Amino acid sequence: MKIKTIITGATGMVGEGVLHQCLRHPDVEAVLVINRRPCGVQHEKLTEIIHKDFHDLSSIEGELSGYNACYFCLGVSSVGMKEEEYRHLTYDLTMHVAETLARLNPEMTFCYVSGAGTDSSEQGRSMWARVKGKTENDLQKLSFKAAYMFRPGFIHPMPGMKNTLTGYKVLGFLYPVFNALLPKFVVRLEEIGRAMINVTEQGYPEPVLECVDIRKAAALAPRSS
């Protein structure tokens, strides 16, 4: 199986890492990134679309067909936001992109980067967790071949990346400690990318992947082995 994937959020920490994993992987044939600004990466597999409004994809719909995966890494922090604004930038935006892609590519596997602590009940006290939970729940109702929700906790950054968040840079050296004390809540960035590729090719028993599941999916042996 050759993967042709769309990646959003490639100018952020997670999306950049996923992009580089895809460009390195022999089973990924083509990558389309949709960004609001250039990602600064050039590669023979890579095509980039600069598009400002993710709530309206009508002008680029003609370029979104023919893909069998989407790795949705676009997201915003909820800090300082009211629920209505955060919902618009998280739930509404994600669902518009996903609904468009499901219509154009029904055989697509959709991987959504959510976060540890997401509230599947949609009833908890944490605003961001409720919004993310509703997003996860409604993504799983769309007509994709498969949809997987990725819930990373502390992410160990990849070396050489431009968009690593400051906090992860500062605390990165503590990863062995976090891994020893809190193994269920830590994951390496490269594992997220590999896991997305592997679940696209091989599937996974559960639709929601916590850190432990992400690591298991990343370690799956290639089908050809």
N, C-alpha and C positions, 0 to 999 in steps of 0.2 A: 504494500500500500504506500503510495506516495501522497504526502500531505501538502495541500495548498491551503495556507492559513491566512486569516486576517488578524492583525494585532492592533488593539487600541491601547493608548497609554504608553507608547514606546519612549516618550520623553520623561517618564517617571522611573523610579527605582525598579519596581517589579517588572514593568513592561520592557525596560531596557535589558534586563537580565534574560527575560523570556525570549526577546528578539535575538540576542546573541546565541542562546542555546539552539534556537531554530536554524539560524544561519550556519551553525556548525554541524547540524545533524544530517546524516546522509539520506534519511527518509523524508526530509522536508524539501520539497521541490520548488516551492514558490512562497514568498511572504509579501503580503500587502499590508503596509502600516498606514493608518489613518490618524493624522495628528493635526493639532492646531498650529504647530510650528515645526520646522524641520528637525529630524532626530539626529542629523549629522553623520549618518552611517551610509556607506555605499557598499553594495555587494551585488553580484550578478543575480542572486535569487530575489533581490529586494526591489519592490516598487513602493513609492510613497505618494500619498494623496494628502495635500494640505487642505483641511476643511474646518471652518470655524464653528459651524453650528451643528452639533450632533443631535439636536432635536429636529433637524430637517435634513434628510439625506437625499432628497429628491434629485438634486443636481448631480449626484454621483452614483445613483442606483445602477446605472448601466455598467459601472465598473466593479460591482460587488458580486456578480454571479460567477459560478464555476469554482467555488471554494468549498472544501469539506471540513474546515475547522475555523473556529474563532477563539482567540485567547484574549479575553476582555479584561484588561489590566488598568482601565481608566477609572479614576476615583478621586474624591476630594475629602479633606478632613472636615469633620463636623464642628470643629472648635469655633466658637463664636457665631454659629448659625442657628437660626430658628428652624423648627421641624419642617415647615412648609418649604423653605429655601433648600434645605438639605434633601428633602424628598424630590424636589424638582431636578436637582443636579445629580441625584443618585438613582432613585427609582424611575422617574419619568424618562430620563436620558437613556439609561440602560435598556429599559423595555422598548423604547422606540427603535434603538439600534437592533436589538435582538428580534423584535417582530419583523423588521425589514429583512434581516438575514434569514430568518426562518421561512419567510415567504419565497425568497429568491433561491435558497439553498436548503431544501428540506432534508438532505442527507448529511447536513453539517453536525459536527460535534462542537458544542459551545461550552467553553470553560470560563467561569466567572470568578474573579478574585474578590472575595468577600473579606472575612477576618475572623480570628478567634473571638468567641464571645457573641457571635451573631445569634439573634433571638428568633428561632423558627416559629415560636408561638405568636409572634408579633404583638405580645401583650405585656412585655417587661417594662421596667422603669427607664432603661437606657434608650434614648431617642434614636441614636445611630444604629443600635442593635436591632430595634424594631423595623426601621426602614430597610436595613440590609436583609433582615429576615423575610420581609414581604417581597423584596426583589428576588431573593433566592427561590421562594415558594412559587412565584409567578413565572420565573424563567423555566422551571421544571414543567410547567403546563403547556409550553409552546411546542410546536410540531417539529422539533429537532430530532435527528437520529438519536442523540443523547445530549444531556446537559449535566455538567459537573460543577459543584460549588466548592471552591478552594478557600479554606479558612486558615491562612498562616498566622502564627503568633509573632514571636521575635524572629526576624529574618537575618541570617548571616549574609553579609553582602558579598558580591563577586569582586575580585580584584580587577582594577582597570576600568571600572564603570564610571561614567561622568555624573550620573544622577543619583548616587547613593545619598540618602538622607543623613544629615549631620549626626543625629542621634545614633544611627547604626554605625557610622564611622567611629564615633567615640567609644561605643560599647562593644564593637566587634571583637576586640581581644578577649572579652569575657565569654564568648560563645562556648568554649569548652566547659566553663563553670555552669552556665545556663543549661547546657546539654546534659551535664551530670546531675544537676539538681531538679531540672524541670524538662525532662526529655519530651513530654507531651506537648510542649508549647514552643518549641524551637524548630527551625528548618533552615536549610541553606537555600539561597536564591536559585542556584543552579538546579536544585532538586525540584523546585516549582516548575521550571521550564521542561525538565526531562519528564516529570510526571504528566504534564499536559500532553506532550507528544505521545507518551505511552498509553494514556487512557484514550487518546484519539485512535490509536492503532488497535488496542487490545481491550478497551473497556475497563470498568472497575465495578466491584460488587455493590458499592454504595454511591449514591449521587452526591453526598456531602463528604468532602475530604478534609478532616482535621490534620494537624501536623503529622501525626503518626501515619495517617493514610497517604499523605503526600509523599512521605519518605518511602513507604512501601511501593507506591506506584512508580516512583522514580527508579527504584531498584529492580523493576520487572525486567526479566531477560528478554532480549529481542525475539520475536517470533521465529526468526530464521535459525536461532541457535538450537 
